[in-house]
Every structure is written in C-alpha cells, then in structure tokens.
C-alpha cells in the first residue's frame, strides 16, 4: 500500500496533470485526487477511525443531550422559583394593604377615642366651672342677704330705739319666741 501511495505521488506531479488526458489516466489530476482520496478513506477504515469518530460524536451528543436536559430542568426550577416569588410578592402586597387598612382603622379608632376623651374632659371642666359659678353666685347672694340683714337689723334697731317703748318691746320678743318655737318643732 505504501508503494502504491508513493508511486501515485511521484506520478501525479502538477506538470503531468496539467495536460488534456483521459479521466482514467494517472496523468489526469481528477483521477489522482480520486485515487488519493480512496487510499485516505481506506487508511481511515483500516485504523478504525470512523467508529472512533462516531464514538466521540456519540459521546459529544450524549453530553449535549444531558446539558440540554439539565438546562430544561434548571429552566423549570427557575420558572417554579419565579412563580413562587410572584406568589410571595402578591401575598406581601396583600399583607401590606391589610396592615395599612388596620393602621388606618386603628388611627380612626384612636382619633375617635381622643375626641370622646376631649369632649368628656371639656364637659367635666364645664361642669366644674358651672359649679364654681353657682357656688360663687350662692356666696354672693348670701353675702348680699347678710349685708341686707345687717342693714335691716341696724335700721330696725334704729327705728325701734326711736319708736319702741318697754311694753311694745316685750310683745315683740314674745312674738319672736312663739315664731321660733313653731319653726323649730
């Protein structure tokens, strides 16, 4: 086989192949290339290169297939994780909305309670002020009555001192005692 390859190489020089020769001549370049190709393929088959290449290609195809399966699995996991995060994000949004609504409700309740407390405090203070005013009024009325009584007693004393004699004085004292007994019993 080596001899044939060497012979073909020597005979297939470019100068000899350049002419216009029949196809089945060693002087035709197409024929020389065909023979060299057939010899090359024969050498590859002899050394069992195609099964090795097919084995390498099969291994590579298996590797690519497993990588594709892994990529699909990872994609599915990523989609599930994304869906899970979307659900959690929706739940968190809903929870935040509930918290905000609860806070608004609590704030409204607190505001209403504060308003009621203020109204109660104002009513209590108004009542205390009214009581103080009534007490001051009663005290003023008492003071005015006491002053009026003092003035009336003094005036009555003056009138009695000028117009009263002993007999009339005893009659008035008896009448006052009788009135006091009636009111006390």
Secondary structure as the mmCIF struct_conf table of DSSP 4:
data_model
#
loop_
_struct_conf.conf_type_id
_struct_conf.id
_struct_conf.beg_label_comp_id
_struct_conf.beg_label_asym_id
_struct_conf.beg_label_seq_id
_struct_conf.end_label_comp_id
_struct_conf.end_label_asym_id
_struct_conf.end_label_seq_id
HELX_RH_AL_P HELX_RH_AL_P1 UNK A 2 UNK A 11
HELX_RH_AL_P HELX_RH_AL_P2 UNK A 14 UNK A 17
TURN_TY1_P TURN_TY1_P1 UNK A 18 UNK A 18
BEND BEND1 UNK A 19 UNK A 19
TURN_TY1_P TURN_TY1_P2 UNK A 23 UNK A 24
BEND BEND2 UNK A 25 UNK A 25
TURN_TY1_P TURN_TY1_P3 UNK A 26 UNK A 27
HELX_RH_AL_P HELX_RH_AL_P3 UNK A 29 UNK A 46
TURN_TY1_P TURN_TY1_P4 UNK A 47 UNK A 48
HELX_RH_AL_P HELX_RH_AL_P4 UNK A 49 UNK A 163
HELX_RH_AL_P HELX_RH_AL_P5 UNK A 166 UNK A 184
#
